[in-house]
Amino acid sequence: MGEGYLSTNLDEAKILAATMEKGLGITHATWRVNTYRDRQGLEVVGQTCVFGLFQRLKPTFTAVGKMKTGSNDKTSNWAVCRLKWATQFLIMLGEYDTLADF
């Protein structure tokens, strides 16, 4: 397997960029690049080569902002539903036998 140099202006760079933009990762991108190269009759390359190309493309990353994921309110819809869901499992397991609390 070749560990050559891939130029940023080749079709391989476009394939890599499209794959990474979809969030599929270097392993999948390497597979897609090598599938293309095999069909073109070129030598396949390794992940190191593809990752090097990825770094030379100078990708920009967008940070995901913080967001509220829960509440300490015991009467919130989520908390009430979660309690009922957990109780249902306890009843199914025979650990809880009454719904008098509800």
The 8 nearest C-alpha neighbors of each residue, nearest first, counted from 0:
[[1, 44, 43, 45, 2, 42, 3, 46],
 [0, 2, 44, 3, 43, 45, 42, 48],
 [1, 3, 44, 48, 45, 0, 4, 47],
 [4, 2, 1, 48, 5, 44, 45, 43],
 [3, 5, 48, 6, 2, 52, 51, 49],
 [4, 6, 52, 7, 3, 48, 49, 9],
 [5, 7, 8, 9, 4, 52, 12, 11],
 [6, 8, 12, 9, 56, 5, 52, 55],
 [9, 7, 6, 12, 10, 13, 11, 5],
 [10, 8, 11, 12, 7, 6, 13, 5],
 [11, 9, 13, 12, 14, 8, 7, 15],
 [10, 12, 14, 9, 13, 32, 15, 5],
 [13, 11, 15, 10, 7, 14, 9, 16],
 [14, 12, 10, 16, 11, 15, 17, 9],
 [13, 15, 11, 17, 12, 16, 18, 10],
 [14, 16, 12, 18, 13, 28, 17, 11],
 [15, 17, 13, 19, 18, 14, 20, 12],
 [18, 16, 20, 14, 15, 19, 13, 21],
 [19, 17, 15, 21, 16, 20, 28, 23],
 [18, 20, 22, 16, 21, 17, 23, 24],
 [21, 19, 17, 22, 18, 16, 23, 15],
 [20, 22, 19, 18, 23, 17, 24, 16],
 [23, 21, 19, 20, 24, 18, 17, 25],
 [22, 24, 21, 19, 18, 27, 28, 25],
 [25, 23, 26, 27, 22, 19, 28, 18],
 [24, 26, 28, 27, 29, 50, 46, 23],
 [27, 25, 29, 28, 24, 30, 46, 23],
 [26, 28, 30, 29, 25, 24, 23, 31],
 [27, 29, 25, 31, 30, 26, 15, 18],
 [30, 28, 32, 26, 27, 31, 46, 25],
 [29, 31, 27, 33, 28, 32, 34, 26],
 [32, 30, 34, 28, 33, 29, 27, 35],
 [33, 31, 29, 35, 34, 30, 11, 28],
 [34, 32, 36, 43, 30, 35, 31, 37],
 [35, 33, 31, 37, 32, 36, 30, 38],
 [34, 36, 32, 38, 33, 37, 31, 39],
 [35, 37, 33, 41, 39, 38, 34, 32],
 [38, 36, 40, 34, 39, 35, 41, 33],
 [39, 37, 35, 36, 40, 34, 41, 33],
 [38, 40, 36, 37, 41, 35, 34, 42],
 [41, 39, 37, 38, 36, 42, 35, 43],
 [42, 40, 36, 39, 37, 43, 38, 33],
 [41, 43, 1, 44, 36, 37, 40, 0],
 [44, 42, 33, 0, 1, 36, 41, 37],
 [45, 43, 1, 2, 0, 48, 33, 42],
 [46, 44, 47, 48, 2, 0, 1, 49],
 [45, 47, 49, 48, 29, 50, 26, 25],
 [48, 46, 50, 45, 49, 51, 2, 44],
 [47, 49, 51, 46, 2, 45, 50, 3],
 [48, 50, 46, 52, 51, 47, 29, 53],
 [49, 51, 53, 47, 52, 48, 46, 54],
 [52, 50, 48, 54, 53, 49, 47, 55],
 [51, 53, 55, 49, 50, 54, 5, 56],
 [52, 54, 50, 56, 51, 55, 49, 57],
 [53, 55, 51, 56, 57, 52, 50, 58],
 [56, 54, 52, 57, 53, 51, 7, 58],
 [55, 57, 53, 54, 58, 52, 7, 12],
 [58, 56, 55, 54, 59, 53, 52, 60],
 [59, 57, 56, 60, 54, 53, 55, 16],
 [60, 58, 57, 61, 56, 62, 54, 20],
 [59, 61, 62, 58, 63, 57, 20, 19],
 [62, 60, 63, 59, 64, 58, 20, 22],
 [63, 61, 64, 60, 65, 59, 66, 58],
 [62, 64, 61, 65, 66, 60, 67, 59],
 [65, 63, 62, 66, 61, 67, 68, 60],
 [66, 64, 63, 67, 68, 62, 69, 61],
 [67, 65, 68, 64, 63, 69, 70, 62],
 [66, 68, 69, 65, 70, 64, 71, 63],
 [69, 67, 66, 70, 65, 71, 77, 64],
 [68, 70, 67, 71, 77, 72, 78, 66],
 [69, 71, 72, 68, 75, 73, 67, 78],
 [70, 72, 73, 69, 75, 78, 74, 77],
 [71, 73, 70, 74, 75, 78, 69, 76],
 [74, 72, 75, 78, 71, 79, 70, 76],
 [73, 75, 72, 79, 78, 76, 77, 71],
 [76, 74, 78, 77, 72, 73, 79, 70],
 [75, 77, 79, 78, 80, 74, 81, 73],
 [76, 78, 80, 75, 79, 81, 74, 69],
 [79, 77, 81, 75, 80, 76, 73, 82],
 [80, 78, 82, 76, 81, 77, 74, 75],
 [79, 81, 83, 77, 82, 78, 84, 76],
 [80, 82, 84, 78, 83, 79, 77, 85],
 [83, 81, 85, 79, 84, 80, 86, 78],
 [82, 84, 86, 80, 81, 85, 87, 79],
 [83, 85, 81, 87, 86, 82, 80, 88],
 [86, 84, 82, 88, 87, 83, 81, 89],
 [87, 85, 89, 83, 88, 84, 82, 90],
 [86, 88, 84, 90, 85, 89, 83, 91],
 [87, 89, 91, 85, 86, 90, 92, 84],
 [90, 88, 86, 92, 94, 95, 91, 87],
 [89, 91, 95, 93, 87, 92, 88, 96],
 [90, 92, 88, 89, 93, 87, 94, 95],
 [93, 91, 89, 90, 94, 88, 95, 87],
 [92, 94, 90, 91, 95, 89, 96, 88],
 [95, 93, 89, 92, 90, 96, 91, 88],
 [96, 94, 90, 89, 93, 97, 86, 92],
 [95, 97, 90, 93, 94, 98, 89, 91],
 [98, 96, 99, 95, 100, 90, 101, 86],
 [97, 99, 100, 101, 96, 95, 86, 90],
 [98, 100, 101, 97, 96, 95, 86, 83],
 [101, 99, 98, 97, 86, 83, 96, 82],
 [100, 99, 98, 83, 97, 82, 79, 86]]
